[in-house]
Amino acid sequence: MIHVNNFTKTYHDFVAVRNLTFNVEAGEILGLVGPNGAGKTTMIRTLSGIIPPSSGTLSVAGHDIVSDAVMAKRALGYIPDDPRLFDSLTVWEHLEFIAATYGVDHFKPAAESLLRFFNLEGKRNHVVQSLSRGMRQKVAIACAYLHRPDVILFDEPLTGLDPAGIRAIKESMQQQAAQGAAIIISSHLLELVESLCSHLLVLHQGQCRYFGRMEDVLQVLDHANGDASLEDVFFSITHSDNPDLGSF
Ligand SMILES: Nc1ncnc2c1ncn2[C@@H]1O[C@H](COP(=O)(O)OP(=O)(O)OP(=O)(O)O)[C@@H](O)[C@H]1O
C-alpha cells in the first residue's frame, strides 16, 4: 500500500533522509521513531506530496506521489503535528468541505458518527478558531477519516489531547487498520508506538537503523536484557556508536 524505494531528500547540500526503503501493507501500522532531526517529518511530508523527493520513488495505493500526485493524494489522509484548519469555518462545515472536495456521497451518517466518536457533537456549529488545541486535532483527524483513505499518515498525533481523546484516537487507529488502511505514526511517545504499531522504523541522522516487525526487534533485545521495551531498543540503536547495530 505504501512503497518507498531508495528515497533521499536533501535541503540544499544537507542530506535529511538518505536511501530509505520500506513498505507498509494494508492493515499494518508502522511506528516511525528517531531523535530530533532524524528526518521523520521530512519523510511524512514527502509521502504526503507536500515536498518533492530529491531522488527515489514513493507510492501510495499504487500511485506514484510525483507522477500520479492527484490519485495518490485522493488515497491519503494526512494529519500534521500542527493541524491546519480553516479558522472561520465551523466543525460541520469542515466535514462538508472535505466531503465535497473528495466527492464523498451521502457523507452525513459517517460525519455524524465521527462527531459522536470524537465527542465533538456539542461543537458542531462552532468555528474552529474557538476550539482548544486538542479539539482542533480531533477535527483534523475526523476530516482525514471521512473520505476513507487507504493510507493514513500521522505526525505526533497525540499532542494536546486529554486522556479520553488519546484513548479515542488510539482506538480509531486500530479500527482504521482493521478496515484495511496502511498507517504510519511518527511519534516520540515510545509507549504509544510500542502498544499500537505492528512494525517499526528507526531513523537516525536520516538513515534507517531498523525496519521490521515490532515483535522481532523486541525479541532480539529481550534475549540480551530479559525484559526489553521499545525504549531500550530506541536507546541501544540511537545512542550506539556501532553503525551495524541497526541491522540486527
Ligand atoms: N526546510 C528545511 N530546510 C533546511 N533543512 C531542513 C528543512 N526541514 C528540515 N530540515 C532539516 O532536516 C533534518 C530533519 O528534519 P525533520 O524535521 O525531518 O526531523 P524530525 O525527525 O521530524 O525531527 P523532530 O523530532 O525534531 O520533529 C533536520 O536537521 C532539519 O534541520
The ligand as an ORCA input file, in Angstrom:
! r2SCAN-3c Opt
* xyz 0 1
  N      13.074     23.286      5.019
  C      14.241     22.871      5.516
  N      15.409     23.442      5.110
  C      16.604     23.004      5.573
  N      16.749     21.984      6.446
  C      15.626     21.388      6.889
  C      14.333     21.799      6.444
  N      13.405     20.996      7.047
  C      14.099     20.150      7.842
  N      15.429     20.395      7.736
  C      16.485     19.653      8.433
  O      16.349     18.277      8.106
  C      16.620     17.461      9.256
  C      15.425     16.562      9.504
  O      14.333     17.391      9.950
  P      12.903     16.760     10.288
  O      12.002     17.883     10.630
  O      12.500     15.866      9.174
  O      13.265     15.869     11.566
  P      12.312     15.142     12.619
  O      12.831     13.759     12.773
  O      10.887     15.288     12.222
  O      12.633     15.987     13.931
  P      11.715     16.301     15.238
  O      11.631     15.033     16.013
  O      12.522     17.341     15.948
  O      10.388     16.825     14.771
  C      16.953     18.417     10.401
  O      18.360     18.521     10.502
  C      16.342     19.732      9.950
  O      17.075     20.842     10.471
*
